């Protein structure tokens, strides 16, 4: 297995070849995705805003790179050589709608420039439908602050729907109860863009995402996963 690492001081010097690139690899879900990919014997490029904060990600099988996911040029520089990308990005520093519009635009544009045609994006449960056409965030009494965050993810979904047809994207959406400490069971359910169940272990979410990566069964759509 070829392995490289970088301290991320430039982070964009030439193509880095691995089985996948994970944008937002320093977050909790991103780390679970990296771990599951490595468990499968895959090589991973871990793209983060500040590699020095996530130096522990650099290990055999992982290339650690700096990338501002809201910058199309940065995405285009880090993506070449990867058959697929995963986006598990978040920041508390920018309003949700602004951030997810910028990040999704940069991913669509940058991956296109890099020739990467497969994107898996981690969604948020509040965008799922409770009844046809009614998202969780549109139900009576839903908190306004949480709705604003959810609408950012909706903006990202709208941009993906409007993306070029050759981008084969999937938004994988876990339930609101994402158990970050439960061990993996290896079992999960998959459904359409509607509320499917109340919880899933984070480790099982990672299994579901890497399963979809290695054996694509959904295309240009939002799906829900649950225990």
ZAMIKOL-936761 format. One record per residue (C-alpha): residue number from 1; residue in one letter; x, y, z. Coordinates in Angstrom, 1 decimal, always signed. Example, Ala and Ser with C-alpha at 12.3 -4.5 7.8 and 13.67 -1.06 7.14 Angstrom:
REM residues 2
+-----+---+--------+--------+--------+
:   k : r :      u :      v :      w :
+-----+---+--------+--------+--------+
:   1 : A :  +12.3 :   -4.5 :   +7.8 :
:   2 : S :  +13.7 :   -1.1 :   +7.1 :
+-----+---+--------+--------+--------+
END
This chain:
REM residues 227
+-----+---+--------+--------+--------+
:   k : r :      u :      v :      w :
+-----+---+--------+--------+--------+
:   1 : X :   +0.0 :   +0.0 :   +0.0 :
:   2 : X :   +1.5 :   +3.4 :   -1.0 :
:   3 : X :   +1.3 :   +5.9 :   +1.8 :
:   4 : X :   +2.3 :   +9.5 :   +2.0 :
:   5 : X :   +1.6 :  +12.3 :   +4.4 :
:   6 : X :   +2.1 :  +16.1 :   +4.5 :
:   7 : X :   +2.0 :  +18.8 :   +7.2 :
:   8 : X :   -0.3 :  +20.7 :   +4.9 :
:   9 : X :   +1.9 :  +23.8 :   +4.5 :
:  10 : X :   +1.0 :  +24.0 :   +0.9 :
:  11 : X :   -1.3 :  +21.0 :   +0.5 :
:  12 : X :   -1.9 :  +21.3 :   -3.2 :
:  13 : X :   +1.4 :  +20.4 :   -4.9 :
:  14 : X :   +0.5 :  +18.0 :   -7.6 :
:  15 : X :   -2.0 :  +15.1 :   -7.8 :
:  16 : X :   -2.4 :  +12.7 :   -4.9 :
:  17 : X :   -3.6 :   +9.3 :   -5.8 :
:  18 : X :   -5.8 :   +7.4 :   -3.4 :
:  19 : X :   -9.0 :   +5.4 :   -3.5 :
:  20 : X :  -11.0 :   +8.4 :   -2.2 :
:  21 : X :  -10.7 :  +11.9 :   -0.9 :
:  22 : X :  -12.7 :  +12.9 :   +2.2 :
:  23 : X :  -13.4 :  +16.6 :   +2.6 :
:  24 : X :  -14.0 :  +17.4 :   +6.3 :
:  25 : X :  -12.0 :  +14.4 :   +7.4 :
:  26 : X :  -11.2 :  +16.1 :  +10.7 :
:  27 : X :  -14.8 :  +16.0 :  +12.0 :
:  28 : X :  -16.3 :  +13.2 :  +13.9 :
:  29 : X :  -18.1 :  +11.6 :  +11.0 :
:  30 : X :  -15.2 :  +12.3 :   +8.7 :
:  31 : X :  -12.8 :  +10.5 :  +11.0 :
:  32 : X :  -15.3 :   +7.5 :  +11.2 :
:  33 : X :  -15.3 :   +7.4 :   +7.4 :
:  34 : X :  -11.5 :   +7.5 :   +7.2 :
:  35 : X :  -11.3 :   +4.6 :   +9.7 :
:  36 : X :  -13.9 :   +2.5 :   +7.9 :
:  37 : X :  -12.2 :   +3.1 :   +4.5 :
:  38 : X :   -8.8 :   +2.0 :   +6.0 :
:  39 : X :  -10.5 :   -1.1 :   +7.5 :
:  40 : X :  -11.5 :   -2.0 :   +4.0 :
:  41 : X :   -8.0 :   -1.7 :   +2.7 :
:  42 : X :   -8.7 :   +1.6 :   +0.9 :
:  43 : X :   -6.2 :   +4.5 :   +0.6 :
:  44 : X :   -7.6 :   +7.9 :   +1.7 :
:  45 : X :   -6.7 :  +11.5 :   +1.1 :
:  46 : X :   -7.9 :  +13.4 :   +4.2 :
:  47 : X :   -8.7 :  +17.0 :   +3.3 :
:  48 : X :   -9.0 :  +19.5 :   +6.2 :
:  49 : X :   -8.8 :  +23.3 :   +6.7 :
:  50 : X :   -5.8 :  +23.1 :   +9.1 :
:  51 : X :   -3.7 :  +19.9 :   +8.9 :
:  52 : X :   -1.7 :  +20.9 :  +12.0 :
:  53 : X :   -4.9 :  +20.5 :  +14.1 :
:  54 : X :   -5.5 :  +17.0 :  +12.7 :
:  55 : X :   -1.9 :  +15.6 :  +12.5 :
:  56 : X :   -3.1 :  +12.4 :  +14.1 :
:  57 : X :   -5.0 :  +11.6 :  +10.8 :
:  58 : X :   -1.7 :  +11.0 :   +9.0 :
:  59 : X :   -1.0 :   +7.3 :   +9.2 :
:  60 : X :   -0.3 :   +4.4 :   +6.8 :
:  61 : X :   -2.8 :   +4.7 :   +4.0 :
:  62 : X :   -3.7 :   +8.3 :   +4.6 :
:  63 : X :   -2.5 :  +11.5 :   +2.8 :
:  64 : X :   -3.3 :  +14.6 :   +4.9 :
:  65 : X :   -3.9 :  +17.8 :   +2.9 :
:  66 : X :   -4.9 :  +21.3 :   +3.4 :
:  67 : X :   -8.1 :  +22.4 :   +1.5 :
:  68 : X :  -10.6 :  +25.2 :   +1.8 :
:  69 : X :  -13.7 :  +23.4 :   +0.6 :
:  70 : X :  -15.4 :  +26.7 :   -0.3 :
:  71 : X :  -12.6 :  +27.4 :   -2.8 :
:  72 : X :  -13.2 :  +25.7 :   -6.2 :
:  73 : X :   -9.5 :  +26.1 :   -7.1 :
:  74 : X :   -8.5 :  +24.3 :   -3.9 :
:  75 : X :  -10.9 :  +21.5 :   -4.5 :
:  76 : X :   -9.7 :  +21.2 :   -8.1 :
:  77 : X :   -6.1 :  +21.0 :   -6.9 :
:  78 : X :   -6.7 :  +18.3 :   -4.3 :
:  79 : X :   -9.1 :  +16.1 :   -6.1 :
:  80 : X :   -7.2 :  +14.8 :   -9.2 :
:  81 : X :   -6.3 :  +11.1 :   -9.1 :
:  82 : X :   -9.3 :  +10.1 :   -6.9 :
:  83 : X :  -12.1 :   +7.9 :   -8.3 :
:  84 : X :  -14.5 :   +9.4 :   -5.8 :
:  85 : X :  -15.0 :  +12.1 :   -3.1 :
:  86 : X :  -16.9 :  +12.2 :   +0.2 :
:  87 : X :  -18.0 :  +15.5 :   +1.7 :
:  88 : X :  -18.6 :  +15.6 :   +5.5 :
:  89 : X :  -18.0 :  +19.3 :   +6.0 :
:  90 : X :  -19.2 :  +21.8 :   +8.7 :
:  91 : X :  -18.1 :  +25.1 :  +10.2 :
:  92 : X :  -19.7 :  +27.1 :  +13.0 :
:  93 : X :  -17.9 :  +30.2 :  +11.8 :
:  94 : X :  -20.2 :  +30.9 :   +8.8 :
:  95 : X :  -24.0 :  +31.0 :   +8.5 :
:  96 : X :  -25.2 :  +27.6 :   +7.2 :
:  97 : X :  -26.8 :  +28.7 :   +4.0 :
:  98 : X :  -23.7 :  +30.7 :   +3.0 :
:  99 : X :  -21.3 :  +28.0 :   +3.9 :
: 100 : X :  -23.1 :  +25.1 :   +2.2 :
: 101 : X :  -23.8 :  +27.1 :   -0.9 :
: 102 : X :  -20.2 :  +28.0 :   -1.2 :
: 103 : X :  -18.9 :  +24.5 :   -0.4 :
: 104 : X :  -21.3 :  +22.7 :   -2.7 :
: 105 : X :  -20.5 :  +25.1 :   -5.5 :
: 106 : X :  -16.8 :  +24.6 :   -5.0 :
: 107 : X :  -17.2 :  +20.9 :   -4.9 :
: 108 : X :  -19.3 :  +20.7 :   -8.1 :
: 109 : X :  -16.9 :  +23.0 :   -9.9 :
: 110 : X :  -13.6 :  +21.7 :   -8.5 :
: 111 : X :  -14.5 :  +18.0 :   -8.9 :
: 112 : X :  -15.5 :  +18.7 :  -12.5 :
: 113 : X :  -12.2 :  +20.4 :  -13.3 :
: 114 : X :  -10.4 :  +17.4 :  -11.7 :
: 115 : X :  -12.4 :  +14.8 :  -13.6 :
: 116 : X :  -13.9 :  +13.3 :  -10.4 :
: 117 : X :  -17.4 :  +12.0 :  -11.2 :
: 118 : X :  -18.6 :  +10.4 :   -7.9 :
: 119 : X :  -19.5 :  +12.5 :   -4.8 :
: 120 : X :  -21.1 :  +11.2 :   -1.6 :
: 121 : X :  -22.3 :  +14.0 :   +0.7 :
: 122 : X :  -23.4 :  +13.6 :   +4.3 :
: 123 : X :  -26.7 :  +15.2 :   +4.8 :
: 124 : X :  -28.7 :  +16.2 :   +7.9 :
: 125 : X :  -31.9 :  +14.5 :   +9.1 :
: 126 : X :  -34.0 :  +17.6 :   +9.3 :
: 127 : X :  -34.1 :  +17.8 :   +5.5 :
: 128 : X :  -35.8 :  +14.4 :   +5.3 :
: 129 : X :  -39.5 :  +14.3 :   +4.6 :
: 130 : X :  -42.1 :  +13.4 :   +7.2 :
: 131 : X :  -44.8 :  +13.3 :   +4.5 :
: 132 : X :  -44.4 :  +13.8 :   +0.8 :
: 133 : X :  -43.1 :  +17.3 :   +0.2 :
: 134 : X :  -42.8 :  +18.2 :   +3.9 :
: 135 : X :  -39.4 :  +18.3 :   +5.4 :
: 136 : X :  -38.8 :  +17.9 :   +9.1 :
: 137 : X :  -37.7 :  +21.5 :   +9.3 :
: 138 : X :  -41.1 :  +22.6 :   +7.9 :
: 139 : X :  -43.2 :  +20.9 :  +10.6 :
: 140 : X :  -45.1 :  +23.1 :  +13.1 :
: 141 : X :  -43.1 :  +24.2 :  +16.0 :
: 142 : X :  -39.7 :  +23.3 :  +14.5 :
: 143 : X :  -37.1 :  +25.7 :  +16.1 :
: 144 : X :  -36.2 :  +28.6 :  +13.9 :
: 145 : X :  -32.4 :  +28.4 :  +14.7 :
: 146 : X :  -32.3 :  +24.8 :  +13.7 :
: 147 : X :  -34.4 :  +25.5 :  +10.6 :
: 148 : X :  -31.8 :  +28.0 :   +9.4 :
: 149 : X :  -29.1 :  +25.4 :   +9.7 :
: 150 : X :  -31.2 :  +22.8 :   +7.9 :
: 151 : X :  -32.0 :  +25.2 :   +5.0 :
: 152 : X :  -28.3 :  +25.4 :   +4.4 :
: 153 : X :  -28.3 :  +21.7 :   +3.7 :
: 154 : X :  -31.4 :  +22.1 :   +1.5 :
: 155 : X :  -29.5 :  +24.7 :   -0.5 :
: 156 : X :  -26.7 :  +22.2 :   -1.0 :
: 157 : X :  -29.2 :  +19.6 :   -2.2 :
: 158 : X :  -30.7 :  +22.0 :   -4.7 :
: 159 : X :  -27.3 :  +22.8 :   -6.1 :
: 160 : X :  -26.5 :  +19.1 :   -6.5 :
: 161 : X :  -29.8 :  +18.6 :   -8.4 :
: 162 : X :  -28.8 :  +21.4 :  -10.7 :
: 163 : X :  -25.2 :  +20.1 :  -11.2 :
: 164 : X :  -24.0 :  +18.6 :  -14.5 :
: 165 : X :  -25.5 :  +15.2 :  -15.3 :
: 166 : X :  -22.1 :  +13.6 :  -15.3 :
: 167 : X :  -21.6 :  +14.2 :  -11.5 :
: 168 : X :  -22.9 :  +11.0 :   -9.9 :
: 169 : X :  -23.8 :  +12.3 :   -6.4 :
: 170 : X :  -25.6 :  +10.8 :   -3.5 :
: 171 : X :  -26.6 :  +12.6 :   -0.2 :
: 172 : X :  -26.5 :  +10.0 :   +2.5 :
: 173 : X :  -28.7 :  +11.2 :   +5.4 :
: 174 : X :  -28.5 :   +9.7 :   +8.9 :
: 175 : X :  -31.2 :  +10.1 :  +11.6 :
: 176 : X :  -31.1 :  +12.9 :  +14.2 :
: 177 : X :  -29.8 :  +10.4 :  +16.8 :
: 178 : X :  -26.3 :   +9.6 :  +15.6 :
: 179 : X :  -24.7 :   +7.5 :  +18.4 :
: 180 : X :  -21.0 :   +8.3 :  +18.3 :
: 181 : X :  -19.9 :   +5.7 :  +20.8 :
: 182 : X :  -21.9 :   +2.6 :  +19.9 :
: 183 : X :  -19.9 :   -0.2 :  +18.2 :
: 184 : X :  -20.6 :   -1.1 :  +14.6 :
: 185 : X :  -23.2 :   -3.8 :  +14.0 :
: 186 : X :  -22.8 :   -4.0 :  +10.3 :
: 187 : X :  -26.5 :   -3.7 :   +9.9 :
: 188 : X :  -28.5 :   -0.7 :   +8.5 :
: 189 : X :  -31.5 :   +0.1 :   +6.4 :
: 190 : X :  -31.7 :   +2.4 :   +3.4 :
: 191 : X :  -34.7 :   +4.3 :   +2.2 :
: 192 : X :  -35.7 :   +7.3 :   +0.1 :
: 193 : X :  -35.6 :  +10.9 :   +1.2 :
: 194 : X :  -38.0 :  +10.3 :   +4.1 :
: 195 : X :  -37.6 :   +9.8 :   +7.8 :
: 196 : X :  -36.6 :   +6.1 :   +8.1 :
: 197 : X :  -35.7 :   +5.6 :  +11.8 :
: 198 : X :  -34.7 :   +7.4 :  +15.0 :
: 199 : X :  -31.0 :   +6.4 :  +15.3 :
: 200 : X :  -27.9 :   +4.8 :  +13.9 :
: 201 : X :  -24.4 :   +4.2 :  +15.2 :
: 202 : X :  -21.9 :   +6.5 :  +13.7 :
: 203 : X :  -19.8 :   +3.5 :  +12.8 :
: 204 : X :  -22.7 :   +1.9 :  +10.9 :
: 205 : X :  -23.2 :   +5.2 :   +9.1 :
: 206 : X :  -19.6 :   +5.0 :   +8.0 :
: 207 : X :  -20.2 :   +1.4 :   +6.8 :
: 208 : X :  -23.2 :   +2.5 :   +4.8 :
: 209 : X :  -21.3 :   +5.3 :   +3.1 :
: 210 : X :  -18.3 :   +3.2 :   +2.2 :
: 211 : X :  -20.7 :   +0.4 :   +1.0 :
: 212 : X :  -22.3 :   +3.0 :   -1.3 :
: 213 : X :  -18.8 :   +4.1 :   -2.4 :
: 214 : X :  -17.5 :   +0.7 :   -3.3 :
: 215 : X :  -20.8 :   -0.7 :   -4.7 :
: 216 : X :  -22.8 :   +2.2 :   -6.1 :
: 217 : X :  -26.6 :   +1.5 :   -6.0 :
: 218 : X :  -28.0 :   +5.1 :   -5.8 :
: 219 : X :  -27.5 :   +7.9 :   -8.2 :
: 220 : X :  -28.2 :  +11.7 :   -8.1 :
: 221 : X :  -30.6 :  +11.4 :   -5.1 :
: 222 : X :  -30.9 :  +11.8 :   -1.4 :
: 223 : X :  -31.2 :   +8.6 :   +0.7 :
: 224 : X :  -31.8 :   +8.0 :   +4.4 :
: 225 : X :  -30.0 :   +5.4 :   +6.4 :
: 226 : X :  -31.0 :   +4.1 :   +9.9 :
: 227 : X :  -30.5 :   +1.2 :  +12.2 :
+-----+---+--------+--------+--------+
END
